Amino acid sequence: MREERKYRRVEHGFLLDRDVAKAKSLFPAKRTKTMEDVGLPENSPDAELVLEAWRRNLILVTGNGNDFKREMEGFLRTTKKSECHEGYGLLVLPNGYERLMRGIELKLRLGKEKLTWADVCDRNLHVQVSRSGSVSVREFPRCAYCIKLDGKG
């Protein structure tokens, strides 16, 4: 269950959707997977990518933010008491993302708090990069069972 994540960081990595697969070289090589690397066919539905990213504790990277945000929130709603379905973060890149990736981690902030990719993964954050290079970070909803276990519900 998710309560263990409160005390330790999950080893983070990235799963690239088909529309941003060419960005693999812009991420840490040993921690970055494409759909092909994890055995998913090119025509896999978004729900399968969300499930695979969750199974492997990976930040999902895509150019198709609205659909994946909806899928991740839907997956969270399927949480059971014995199995938390909080994700490990979503990074949405615009067209022309190659030029925007340099130094992007330095722009990760939630309010005034500086963040890392490990924070994005650990806290299941939604990172949206705009065409201008600005970065917005939002929190996905939390699992109701985890909130209760954390004593915040």
Z-matrix of the N, CA and C atoms (Angstrom, degrees):
N
C 1 1.451
C 2 1.523 1 111.06
N 3 1.276 2 117.52 1 164.00
C 4 1.455 3 124.56 2 -172.42
C 5 1.525 4 113.62 3 -66.68
N 6 1.336 5 119.98 4 -23.73
C 7 1.454 6 119.49 5 -173.42
C 8 1.527 7 112.87 6 -57.87
N 9 1.340 8 118.68 7 -24.60
C 10 1.455 9 121.73 8 177.62
C 11 1.525 10 110.82 9 -61.75
N 12 1.325 11 119.18 10 -30.65
C 13 1.460 12 123.06 11 -176.97
C 14 1.515 13 111.90 12 -66.21
N 15 1.326 14 116.94 13 -19.25
C 16 1.445 15 120.88 14 178.58
C 17 1.532 16 110.58 15 -64.57
N 18 1.319 17 117.35 16 -28.61
C 19 1.453 18 122.55 17 -173.54
C 20 1.521 19 114.14 18 -104.43
N 21 1.300 20 118.97 19 -15.51
C 22 1.458 21 121.03 20 -179.78
C 23 1.515 22 109.32 21 -144.94
N 24 1.287 23 115.64 22 153.26
C 25 1.458 24 121.57 23 177.46
C 26 1.514 25 109.72 24 -84.69
N 27 1.313 26 115.43 25 142.53
C 28 1.452 27 121.64 26 173.96
C 29 1.525 28 106.63 27 -82.17
N 30 1.322 29 117.60 28 138.34
C 31 1.464 30 120.35 29 173.92
C 32 1.521 31 106.71 30 -62.03
N 33 1.311 32 118.21 31 120.09
C 34 1.462 33 120.59 32 -174.39
C 35 1.521 34 111.68 33 -97.24
N 36 1.305 35 113.72 34 156.59
C 37 1.454 36 122.52 35 177.03
C 38 1.517 37 108.07 36 -160.67
N 39 1.326 38 116.94 37 -168.86
C 40 1.459 39 121.91 38 -174.17
C 41 1.525 40 110.48 39 -134.38
N 42 1.338 41 116.59 40 140.85
C 43 1.463 42 122.88 41 171.51
C 44 1.516 43 106.95 42 -117.24
N 45 1.345 44 116.34 43 118.46
C 46 1.459 45 121.50 44 -176.47
C 47 1.521 46 111.34 45 -93.69
N 48 1.315 47 115.21 46 126.51
C 49 1.460 48 122.69 47 173.73
C 50 1.531 49 108.56 48 -67.27
N 51 1.310 50 116.66 49 161.38
C 52 1.470 51 121.67 50 -176.73
C 53 1.526 52 112.79 51 -57.27
N 54 1.338 53 117.86 52 -32.66
C 55 1.468 54 119.65 53 -176.28
C 56 1.531 55 113.75 54 -76.38
N 57 1.327 56 117.78 55 -10.46
C 58 1.468 57 120.53 56 177.05
C 59 1.536 58 111.56 57 -126.58
N 60 1.319 59 117.08 58 16.84
C 61 1.473 60 121.43 59 -177.17
C 62 1.523 61 112.46 60 -57.83
N 63 1.330 62 116.91 61 -30.12
C 64 1.470 63 119.99 62 179.97
C 65 1.521 64 112.28 63 -68.87
N 66 1.326 65 117.20 64 -11.59
C 67 1.467 66 121.49 65 -179.76
C 68 1.525 67 111.99 66 -83.10
N 69 1.309 68 118.61 67 1.79
C 70 1.468 69 121.24 68 -174.88
C 71 1.528 70 112.00 69 -53.12
N 72 1.301 71 117.86 70 -39.30
C 73 1.469 72 120.70 71 -177.88
C 74 1.533 73 112.43 72 -68.18
N 75 1.326 74 118.37 73 -13.09
C 76 1.457 75 122.19 74 -179.53
C 77 1.532 76 112.75 75 -87.90
N 78 1.330 77 116.47 76 -4.19
C 79 1.462 78 122.82 77 -178.15
C 80 1.528 79 109.25 78 -117.00
N 81 1.337 80 117.82 79 163.74
C 82 1.475 81 120.38 80 178.73
C 83 1.533 82 110.59 81 -58.94
N 84 1.312 83 117.27 82 121.92
C 85 1.469 84 123.02 83 -172.29
C 86 1.525 85 113.46 84 -56.11
N 87 1.311 86 118.00 85 -44.71
C 88 1.466 87 120.67 86 -175.21
C 89 1.516 88 113.04 87 -74.75
N 90 1.332 89 117.58 88 -16.28
C 91 1.463 90 120.28 89 -176.79
C 92 1.521 91 113.18 90 -113.12
N 93 1.324 92 117.54 91 12.04
C 94 1.458 93 120.60 92 -175.97
C 95 1.516 94 110.69 93 -119.61
N 96 1.335 95 115.37 94 131.15
C 97 1.462 96 122.66 95 -179.11
C 98 1.520 97 109.63 96 -124.76
N 99 1.334 98 114.86 97 147.01
C 100 1.459 99 120.81 98 170.68
C 101 1.528 100 107.61 99 -103.20
N 102 1.311 101 116.44 100 173.24
C 103 1.464 102 120.45 101 177.12
C 104 1.523 103 110.09 102 -57.55
N 105 1.319 104 116.12 103 -41.89
C 106 1.461 105 121.09 104 179.83
C 107 1.537 106 110.52 105 -61.55
N 108 1.327 107 117.06 106 -41.43
C 109 1.464 108 121.61 107 -179.27
C 110 1.534 109 112.38 108 -60.52
N 111 1.330 110 116.93 109 -33.59
C 112 1.472 111 120.12 110 -178.37
C 113 1.528 112 112.94 111 -98.00
N 114 1.338 113 116.18 112 6.42
C 115 1.458 114 120.12 113 174.92
C 116 1.516 115 115.73 114 82.52
N 117 1.328 116 117.52 115 20.82
C 118 1.465 117 120.43 116 177.49
C 119 1.516 118 110.22 117 -96.68
N 120 1.340 119 118.10 118 131.86
C 121 1.463 120 120.07 119 177.33
C 122 1.531 121 111.38 120 -67.68
N 123 1.309 122 116.78 121 156.42
C 124 1.466 123 123.29 122 -178.58
C 125 1.531 124 113.19 123 -55.45
N 126 1.327 125 116.68 124 -31.80
C 127 1.469 126 120.27 125 -176.06
C 128 1.532 127 112.45 126 -93.78
N 129 1.318 128 117.72 127 18.03
C 130 1.467 129 120.79 128 179.45
C 131 1.524 130 110.55 129 -61.82
N 132 1.323 131 116.94 130 138.87
C 133 1.470 132 119.26 131 175.93
C 134 1.534 133 110.68 132 -66.78
N 135 1.314 134 115.94 133 155.99
C 136 1.461 135 121.68 134 -179.56
C 137 1.525 136 111.61 135 -55.23
N 138 1.321 137 117.03 136 -36.82
C 139 1.470 138 121.01 137 -179.10
C 140 1.528 139 111.39 138 -59.62
N 141 1.321 140 117.77 139 -34.61
C 142 1.467 141 120.41 140 178.89
C 143 1.530 142 111.38 141 -69.29
N 144 1.318 143 117.09 142 -36.28
C 145 1.470 144 120.27 143 176.87
C 146 1.526 145 110.59 144 -66.93
N 147 1.321 146 116.69 145 -41.72
C 148 1.466 147 120.68 146 177.88
C 149 1.523 148 109.75 147 -60.42
N 150 1.324 149 116.86 148 -45.34
C 151 1.468 150 121.46 149 179.28
C 152 1.529 151 111.31 150 -62.73
N 153 1.323 152 117.09 151 -43.94
C 154 1.466 153 120.90 152 -178.58
C 155 1.530 154 111.02 153 -67.20
N 156 1.328 155 117.47 154 -40.34
C 157 1.470 156 120.57 155 177.00
C 158 1.534 157 109.54 156 -62.63
N 159 1.323 158 117.01 157 -40.38
C 160 1.468 159 121.47 158 179.30
C 161 1.534 160 110.39 159 -65.45
N 162 1.322 161 116.61 160 -45.84
C 163 1.475 162 120.70 161 -179.54
C 164 1.526 163 111.99 162 -59.46
N 165 1.340 164 116.11 163 -35.32
C 166 1.471 165 121.09 164 -174.77
C 167 1.529 166 113.50 165 -100.59
N 168 1.339 167 117.95 166 5.12
C 169 1.475 168 122.64 167 -179.55
C 170 1.523 169 111.53 168 58.59
N 171 1.326 170 117.34 169 46.03
C 172 1.463 171 121.88 170 -176.03
C 173 1.528 172 111.54 171 -112.94
N 174 1.327 173 115.72 172 145.89
C 175 1.454 174 122.10 173 171.26
C 176 1.531 175 106.50 174 -74.96
N 177 1.307 176 117.79 175 127.03
C 178 1.461 177 122.17 176 -179.85
C 179 1.526 178 108.92 177 -83.98
N 180 1.330 179 116.81 178 129.79
C 181 1.468 180 122.57 179 -178.47
C 182 1.522 181 108.09 180 -116.70
N 183 1.333 182 116.89 181 128.52
C 184 1.453 183 121.40 182 -176.91
C 185 1.523 184 110.90 183 -151.95
N 186 1.296 185 115.98 184 169.28
C 187 1.456 186 122.27 185 171.45
C 188 1.518 187 110.07 186 -105.48
N 189 1.330 188 116.01 187 -2.35
C 190 1.451 189 123.57 188 -173.00
C 191 1.533 190 109.41 189 -112.82
N 192 1.321 191 116.42 190 68.30
C 193 1.459 192 122.04 191 -170.47
C 194 1.507 193 116.84 192 -62.48
N 195 1.322 194 118.41 193 -46.50
C 196 1.465 195 120.05 194 -174.92
C 197 1.518 196 112.12 195 -60.71
N 198 1.328 197 117.04 196 -44.34
C 199 1.464 198 119.89 197 -179.03
C 200 1.525 199 111.28 198 -64.91
N 201 1.319 200 117.38 199 -42.80
C 202 1.459 201 119.87 200 -178.12
C 203 1.519 202 112.29 201 -72.91
N 204 1.312 203 117.77 202 -33.83
C 205 1.469 204 120.50 203 175.31
C 206 1.527 205 109.02 204 -60.67
N 207 1.324 206 116.00 205 -45.76
C 208 1.464 207 121.58 206 178.69
C 209 1.531 208 110.66 207 -62.12
N 210 1.335 209 117.17 208 -43.57
C 211 1.469 210 121.25 209 179.58
C 212 1.528 211 111.66 210 -63.06
N 213 1.340 212 116.29 211 -42.76
C 214 1.462 213 119.56 212 -179.19
C 215 1.522 214 111.40 213 -66.67
N 216 1.315 215 117.34 214 -39.50
C 217 1.462 216 120.27 215 177.62
C 218 1.527 217 110.46 216 -67.43
N 219 1.335 218 117.39 217 -37.48
C 220 1.468 219 120.91 218 175.98
C 221 1.517 220 111.75 219 -65.23
N 222 1.327 221 116.90 220 -40.25
C 223 1.462 222 121.22 221 178.55
C 224 1.528 223 110.26 222 -63.96
N 225 1.320 224 117.18 223 -39.64
C 226 1.464 225 120.78 224 177.41
C 227 1.527 226 110.91 225 -59.75
N 228 1.326 227 116.61 226 -37.69
C 229 1.473 228 120.06 227 -179.26
C 230 1.531 229 112.63 228 -66.98
N 231 1.327 230 117.79 229 -13.58
C 232 1.469 231 120.15 230 178.35
C 233 1.530 232 111.92 231 -90.84
N 234 1.340 233 117.21 232 8.44
C 235 1.464 234 122.17 233 179.09
C 236 1.516 235 110.54 234 -57.77
N 237 1.322 236 113.94 235 141.07
C 238 1.460 237 121.51 236 173.59
C 239 1.520 238 106.71 237 -114.52
N 240 1.312 239 116.45 238 162.30
C 241 1.460 240 119.67 239 -179.46
C 242 1.523 241 111.48 240 -57.65
N 243 1.320 242 116.53 241 -34.47
C 244 1.467 243 120.82 242 -177.60
C 245 1.530 244 113.41 243 -90.92
N 246 1.355 245 117.74 244 -3.47
C 247 1.469 246 119.83 245 -176.19
C 248 1.529 247 110.63 246 -149.45
N 249 1.321 248 115.07 247 105.62
C 250 1.465 249 121.43 248 179.40
C 251 1.523 250 109.78 249 -76.67
N 252 1.316 251 116.48 250 136.51
C 253 1.460 252 121.29 251 179.31
C 254 1.530 253 112.35 252 -113.20
N 255 1.337 254 117.22 253 26.08
C 256 1.458 255 118.43 254 171.12
C 257 1.516 256 107.15 255 -64.46
N 258 1.321 257 116.08 256 141.02
C 259 1.449 258 120.00 257 179.95
C 260 1.515 259 112.06 258 -84.26
N 261 1.319 260 114.90 259 -167.95
C 262 1.462 261 121.62 260 -178.40
C 263 1.516 262 111.57 261 -121.79
N 264 1.315 263 116.76 262 22.22
C 265 1.453 264 120.94 263 174.89
C 266 1.516 265 113.80 264 108.36
N 267 1.324 266 114.90 265 155.95
C 268 1.461 267 123.73 266 -179.65
C 269 1.521 268 107.99 267 -136.24
N 270 1.329 269 116.70 268 128.06
C 271 1.455 270 123.11 269 175.07
C 272 1.519 271 107.79 270 -115.55
N 273 1.322 272 116.55 271 120.57
C 274 1.468 273 122.06 272 -179.18
C 275 1.522 274 108.68 273 -109.08
N 276 1.338 275 115.60 274 121.45
C 277 1.463 276 121.93 275 -178.39
C 278 1.525 277 110.30 276 -108.47
N 279 1.323 278 117.67 277 141.91
C 280 1.468 279 120.83 278 176.60
C 281 1.522 280 110.43 279 -84.00
N 282 1.321 281 117.07 280 173.06
C 283 1.468 282 120.62 281 170.36
C 284 1.520 283 107.76 282 -59.32
N 285 1.313 284 116.46 283 145.34
C 286 1.453 285 120.47 284 -178.94
C 287 1.520 286 112.65 285 77.48
N 288 1.306 287 116.62 286 24.10
C 289 1.470 288 122.19 287 -174.72
C 290 1.524 289 113.60 288 -62.90
N 291 1.314 290 118.41 289 -23.38
C 292 1.460 291 120.66 290 -175.15
C 293 1.530 292 111.53 291 -54.31
N 294 1.309 293 117.67 292 -46.42
C 295 1.461 294 121.34 293 -177.51
C 296 1.528 295 111.85 294 -71.70
N 297 1.314 296 117.14 295 -19.61
C 298 1.463 297 120.94 296 -176.12
C 299 1.523 298 114.03 297 -89.63
N 300 1.331 299 117.38 298 -14.55
C 301 1.452 300 120.51 299 -172.58
C 302 1.535 301 113.93 300 -74.76
N 303 1.308 302 117.80 301 -25.83
C 304 1.464 303 119.06 302 -179.63
C 305 1.523 304 109.90 303 -64.61
N 306 1.316 305 116.46 304 124.61
C 307 1.463 306 121.59 305 177.09
C 308 1.507 307 115.79 306 72.64
N 309 1.330 308 117.21 307 12.90
C 310 1.464 309 119.27 308 -176.94
C 311 1.533 310 111.73 309 -62.57
N 312 1.334 311 117.42 310 -35.00
C 313 1.472 312 119.03 311 -178.30
C 314 1.529 313 110.84 312 -63.21
N 315 1.318 314 117.24 313 -28.80
C 316 1.466 315 120.60 314 178.29
C 317 1.529 316 112.17 315 -68.90
N 318 1.332 317 117.15 316 -19.15
C 319 1.463 318 121.67 317 -179.57
C 320 1.522 319 113.08 318 -93.51
N 321 1.334 320 117.73 319 -3.12
C 322 1.466 321 120.91 320 -177.99
C 323 1.526 322 110.17 321 -73.45
N 324 1.331 323 116.08 322 115.55
C 325 1.467 324 121.92 323 179.23
C 326 1.521 325 109.41 324 -145.86
N 327 1.317 326 114.24 325 145.50
C 328 1.464 327 121.53 326 171.55
C 329 1.519 328 104.82 327 -123.56
N 330 1.335 329 115.70 328 104.11
C 331 1.459 330 119.51 329 -169.02
C 332 1.517 331 107.49 330 67.50
N 333 1.333 332 116.46 331 -125.44
C 334 1.472 333 120.68 332 178.44
C 335 1.516 334 112.06 333 -96.70
N 336 1.320 335 116.99 334 -4.14
C 337 1.460 336 121.71 335 -176.89
C 338 1.528 337 111.23 336 -77.99
N 339 1.328 338 116.38 337 126.12
C 340 1.461 339 121.57 338 174.37
C 341 1.525 340 108.48 339 -76.08
N 342 1.333 341 115.88 340 140.26
C 343 1.462 342 121.57 341 -177.45
C 344 1.523 343 110.77 342 -123.20
N 345 1.330 344 114.80 343 162.03
C 346 1.462 345 122.76 344 172.58
C 347 1.520 346 107.64 345 -121.68
N 348 1.343 347 116.54 346 173.64
C 349 1.467 348 119.49 347 175.05
C 350 1.525 349 109.92 348 -63.42
N 351 1.315 350 117.72 349 -32.72
C 352 1.464 351 120.59 350 176.97
C 353 1.531 352 110.17 351 -61.80
N 354 1.338 353 117.33 352 -39.45
C 355 1.464 354 120.57 353 176.82
C 356 1.530 355 110.86 354 -64.17
N 357 1.332 356 116.52 355 -41.80
C 358 1.472 357 120.66 356 179.23
C 359 1.524 358 109.62 357 -58.20
N 360 1.322 359 115.92 358 -45.27
C 361 1.466 360 121.03 359 -179.95
C 362 1.520 361 110.84 360 -68.10
N 363 1.305 362 117.40 361 -49.25
C 364 1.457 363 122.53 362 -174.71
C 365 1.521 364 112.32 363 -65.15
N 366 1.335 365 116.55 364 -33.96
C 367 1.469 366 120.38 365 -174.98
C 368 1.525 367 113.25 366 -105.71
N 369 1.353 368 117.12 367 5.85
C 370 1.464 369 121.89 368 178.41
C 371 1.526 370 111.06 369 52.41
N 372 1.323 371 116.40 370 64.82
C 373 1.457 372 121.85 371 -177.26
C 374 1.525 373 111.57 372 -100.98
N 375 1.306 374 115.57 373 150.81
C 376 1.470 375 123.32 374 177.96
C 377 1.528 376 107.48 375 -102.92
N 378 1.323 377 116.02 376 112.24
C 379 1.463 378 122.64 377 -178.67
C 380 1.526 379 108.18 378 -106.30
N 381 1.318 380 115.84 379 124.47
C 382 1.466 381 121.73 380 -179.89
C 383 1.520 382 108.02 381 -118.48
N 384 1.340 383 116.72 382 121.22
C 385 1.463 384 121.53 383 177.19
C 386 1.524 385 107.40 384 -101.45
N 387 1.326 386 116.48 385 128.53
C 388 1.463 387 120.28 386 -179.98
C 389 1.523 388 109.71 387 -89.98
N 390 1.300 389 116.26 388 168.03
C 391 1.470 390 121.17 389 178.78
C 392 1.521 391 112.19 390 -62.88
N 393 1.325 392 116.84 391 -25.76
C 394 1.465 393 120.35 392 179.06
C 395 1.526 394 111.61 393 -79.69
N 396 1.346 395 116.39 394 -11.40
C 397 1.460 396 120.62 395 -179.15
C 398 1.513 397 114.27 396 99.40
N 399 1.339 398 116.48 397 -4.42
C 400 1.462 399 118.00 398 177.24
C 401 1.530 400 108.98 399 -72.30
N 402 1.314 401 115.79 400 154.03
C 403 1.460 402 121.77 401 -175.24
C 404 1.524 403 108.95 402 -125.67
N 405 1.328 404 116.80 403 128.96
C 406 1.465 405 119.93 404 173.03
C 407 1.529 406 108.12 405 -115.58
N 408 1.309 407 115.02 406 142.26
C 409 1.456 408 121.56 407 -178.63
C 410 1.524 409 108.32 408 -126.06
N 411 1.329 410 115.66 409 129.87
C 412 1.466 411 122.04 410 177.69
C 413 1.524 412 108.93 411 -131.95
N 414 1.296 413 115.27 412 156.90
C 415 1.457 414 120.28 413 177.04
C 416 1.520 415 109.75 414 -92.18
N 417 1.324 416 116.58 415 137.83
C 418 1.458 417 120.50 416 169.51
C 419 1.524 418 107.31 417 -76.03
N 420 1.323 419 117.82 418 158.48
C 421 1.469 420 119.41 419 175.08
C 422 1.526 421 110.40 420 -59.04
N 423 1.310 422 116.79 421 152.02
C 424 1.461 423 122.32 422 178.80
C 425 1.519 424 110.17 423 -91.55
N 426 1.310 425 115.30 424 156.49
C 427 1.461 426 123.27 425 173.51
C 428 1.532 427 107.84 426 -67.93
N 429 1.324 428 117.52 427 130.27
C 430 1.469 429 121.97 428 -177.94
C 431 1.523 430 111.71 429 -59.82
N 432 1.317 431 117.52 430 -37.23
C 433 1.467 432 120.69 431 179.94
C 434 1.529 433 110.70 432 -67.56
N 435 1.327 434 117.48 433 -39.86
C 436 1.463 435 120.96 434 179.45
C 437 1.521 436 111.13 435 -68.17
N 438 1.320 437 117.57 436 -37.72
C 439 1.454 438 121.13 437 176.89
C 440 1.524 439 109.43 438 -60.02
N 441 1.317 440 115.58 439 -45.29
C 442 1.460 441 120.62 440 179.54
C 443 1.526 442 110.72 441 -62.74
N 444 1.341 443 117.22 442 -43.41
C 445 1.463 444 121.01 443 178.93
C 446 1.527 445 111.97 444 -64.60
N 447 1.323 446 116.77 445 -33.72
C 448 1.457 447 121.08 446 179.03
C 449 1.533 448 111.75 447 -76.22
N 450 1.340 449 116.21 448 -7.57
C 451 1.465 450 120.41 449 -179.64
C 452 1.510 451 113.71 450 78.54
N 453 1.337 452 116.57 451 20.38
C 454 1.468 453 120.15 452 -178.30
C 455 1.528 454 111.62 453 -107.89
N 456 1.311 455 116.96 454 10.53
C 457 1.469 456 117.73 455 -176.96
C 458 1.471 457 113.95 456 -123.18
